[in-house]
Each structure stands twice: as C-alpha cells, then as structure tokens.
Amino acid sequence: MVLALGLFALKTGTVYYENWTLKSLLKDMETDPKLFRASPITIKKSLMARIHMNGIYDLKAENVRIKRDDQNYLINVKYSESKPLAGNMTVVMDFEETARIPIR
C-alpha cells in the first residue's frame, strides 16, 4: 500500500507543483504595474514567457483565454494533464486558474 501511494505521489506531485507555480505567476501578474495598461496580446505573451521561465513546458497558449469586463482583463487558464500510473492505469487531472489584470 505504501508503495502504491508513493508511486501515485511521484507521478502526480510534479503536476501539482507546476499548478502551484502557475497560481503564483498569476497572482504576481495581478499586481504587476507593467501589465495594468497592456493589451491582451502583451498579457498573454508575458504569461507564456513566465510559464516557460519557470519550467512549465506542457502548457500551451491555446489553454489561455483573456476576456475583458468593465475594469479588468480576466485571464483564464484551463488545462488537463494525464500521467500513466502503472500498466493500463492513467490518472487525469483537470485544472482551471484565473486572474484579474486591471485595465486602468
């Protein structure tokens, strides 16, 4: 049982660490004054650059959506990760993170 739990933690731990890093990046972007008046394209490029600098290579630009409301750009990052566990068993993890960048 301990071996099975250890294998599960080893396979999924890196994915959850990458998600934690993504959350941290989005939180930093919410308070970055350089992005407050930036265009959606600039915001997306900045996010993708930060993602790659932090070693998250599986997340693609297609997973990032930016919408505008009255006073913010809403960044939504939605993606799935699947990792083989053992034999024909695979674990699938779905993530969705959001951030708000002020327009003004």
C-alpha positions as CSV (number, residue, x, y, z in Angstrom):
1,M,0.0,0.0,0.0
2,V,2.8,2.4,0.9
3,L,4.5,1.6,-2.5
4,A,1.3,2.4,-4.4
5,L,0.8,5.7,-2.6
6,G,4.5,6.6,-3.2
7,L,4.1,5.8,-6.9
8,F,1.0,8.0,-7.1
9,A,2.7,10.9,-5.3
10,L,5.7,10.6,-7.5
11,K,3.6,10.7,-10.7
12,T,1.2,13.4,-9.7
13,G,3.4,15.6,-7.4
14,T,5.2,17.3,-10.3
15,V,1.9,18.2,-12.0
16,Y,0.6,19.7,-8.8
17,Y,3.8,21.6,-8.2
18,E,3.5,23.1,-11.7
19,N,0.0,24.2,-11.0
20,W,1.1,25.8,-7.7
21,T,3.8,27.7,-9.7
22,L,1.1,28.8,-12.2
23,K,-1.1,30.1,-9.4
24,S,1.9,32.0,-8.1
25,L,2.6,33.5,-11.5
26,L,-1.0,34.6,-12.0
27,K,-1.0,36.2,-8.5
28,D,2.2,38.1,-9.3
29,M,0.7,39.3,-12.6
30,E,-2.3,40.8,-10.8
31,T,-0.1,43.2,-9.0
32,D,2.5,43.9,-11.8
33,P,2.1,47.6,-12.8
34,K,3.7,47.0,-16.2
35,L,0.6,45.0,-17.2
36,F,-2.1,47.3,-16.0
37,R,-2.5,49.1,-19.3
38,A,-1.2,46.3,-21.5
39,S,-3.1,44.7,-24.4
40,P,-4.4,41.2,-24.1
41,I,-1.7,40.0,-26.6
42,T,1.0,41.5,-24.4
43,I,-0.5,40.0,-21.2
44,K,-0.6,36.5,-22.9
45,K,3.0,36.8,-24.1
46,S,4.1,37.8,-20.7
47,L,2.3,34.9,-19.1
48,M,3.7,32.4,-21.5
49,A,7.2,33.8,-21.0
50,R,6.9,33.5,-17.3
51,I,5.5,29.9,-17.6
52,H,8.4,28.8,-19.7
53,M,11.0,30.5,-17.5
54,N,9.6,28.5,-14.6
55,G,9.9,25.2,-16.4
56,I,6.3,24.5,-17.3
57,Y,6.6,23.3,-20.9
58,D,3.4,21.3,-21.3
59,L,1.0,24.3,-21.0
60,K,0.2,25.7,-24.4
61,A,-1.0,29.2,-25.4
62,E,-4.3,27.7,-26.6
63,N,-5.1,26.9,-22.9
64,V,-5.1,30.7,-22.1
65,R,-8.2,32.8,-22.6
66,I,-8.3,36.5,-21.9
67,K,-11.7,38.3,-21.7
68,R,-12.5,41.9,-20.8
69,D,-15.0,43.1,-18.3
70,D,-15.7,46.7,-17.2
71,Q,-12.4,47.3,-15.4
72,N,-10.3,44.1,-15.8
73,Y,-8.9,41.6,-18.2
74,L,-9.8,38.2,-17.0
75,I,-7.2,35.6,-17.6
76,N,-8.5,32.0,-17.6
77,V,-6.1,29.1,-17.8
78,K,-7.8,25.7,-18.2
79,Y,-5.9,22.5,-19.0
80,S,-5.7,18.8,-18.3
81,E,-2.8,16.6,-17.5
82,S,-2.7,12.8,-17.8
83,K,0.1,10.7,-16.4
84,P,0.5,6.9,-16.8
85,L,0.4,5.2,-13.4
86,A,1.1,1.5,-14.0
87,G,0.1,-0.8,-16.7
88,N,-3.1,0.5,-18.3
89,M,-3.9,2.8,-15.5
90,T,-3.7,6.6,-16.1
91,V,-4.5,9.4,-13.8
92,V,-6.2,12.5,-15.4
93,M,-6.0,15.9,-13.6
94,D,-8.0,18.9,-14.6
95,F,-7.0,22.4,-13.6
96,E,-8.5,25.9,-14.0
97,E,-7.0,29.1,-12.7
98,T,-8.0,32.7,-13.1
99,A,-6.5,36.2,-12.6
100,R,-7.7,39.8,-13.0
101,I,-5.5,42.4,-14.5
102,P,-6.7,46.0,-14.1
103,I,-7.2,47.9,-17.3
104,R,-6.7,51.3,-15.7
